[in-house]
Amino acid sequence: MEDYRASMEMNWAGTFLELRNSLVAGAGAIISSLALFVGALLEYGLPLLFWLALFFVPARAIWKRFRRSPAGVAEAQ
């Protein structure tokens, strides 16, 4: 029978490069997902914000106008 023992030599440079590549890939994935989120926010958020701002001013003026009670009603009570 043959008695074989594998050598325990570690390739530290290769291990370090694998860890570094994993770190770079993970950081790239985080930045990519953040860019995707910001892109979607800008694509859909800006037009939505524009239309809300455009309709807010007249709607607020109409709301204030109809919420006011007439001057005669307040004095009669």
C-alpha positions in Angstrom: 0.0 0.0 0.0 1.2 3.5 -0.8 1.5 6.1 2.0 0.8 9.4 0.3 0.5 12.7 2.2 -0.6 15.8 0.4 1.6 18.8 0.9 0.2 21.6 3.0 1.5 24.4 1.0 -0.9 27.4 0.8 -0.8 29.8 -2.1 -1.3 33.0 -0.2 -1.1 35.2 -3.2 -3.9 33.3 -5.0 -6.0 33.3 -1.9 -5.5 37.0 -1.4 -6.4 37.7 -5.0 -9.6 35.6 -4.7 -10.7 37.5 -1.6 -9.9 40.8 -3.3 -11.8 39.9 -6.4 -14.8 38.9 -4.2 -14.6 42.2 -2.4 -14.5 44.1 -5.6 -17.4 42.2 -7.1 -19.5 42.7 -3.9 -18.7 46.5 -3.9 -19.6 46.6 -7.6 -22.9 44.9 -6.9 -23.7 47.4 -4.1 -22.9 50.4 -6.3 -24.8 48.9 -9.2 -28.0 48.4 -7.1 -27.7 51.9 -5.6 -27.4 53.4 -9.1 -30.4 51.4 -10.2 -32.4 52.7 -7.3 -31.4 56.3 -7.9 -32.1 56.0 -11.6 -35.6 54.7 -10.9 -36.2 57.4 -8.4 -35.1 60.1 -10.9 -37.1 58.5 -13.7 -40.4 58.2 -11.9 -39.9 60.6 -8.9 -39.1 63.8 -10.8 -42.2 63.8 -13.1 -44.4 62.8 -10.1 -42.9 65.6 -8.1 -43.5 68.1 -10.9 -47.2 67.2 -11.3 -47.8 67.2 -7.6 -46.2 70.7 -7.3 -48.2 71.9 -10.3 -51.5 70.8 -8.9 -50.7 71.6 -5.3 -50.9 75.4 -5.5 -54.3 75.7 -7.2 -55.7 72.9 -5.0 -54.5 74.6 -1.9 -56.0 77.9 -3.0 -59.4 76.2 -3.7 -59.3 74.4 -0.4 -58.6 77.6 1.6 -61.4 79.4 -0.3 -64.0 76.8 0.5 -62.9 76.2 4.1 -63.4 79.8 5.1 -66.6 80.5 6.8 -68.6 83.5 5.8 -68.2 86.5 8.0 -72.0 86.8 8.8 -72.2 83.2 10.1 -69.4 83.6 12.6 -71.0 86.8 14.1 -74.5 85.3 14.4 -73.4 82.5 16.7 
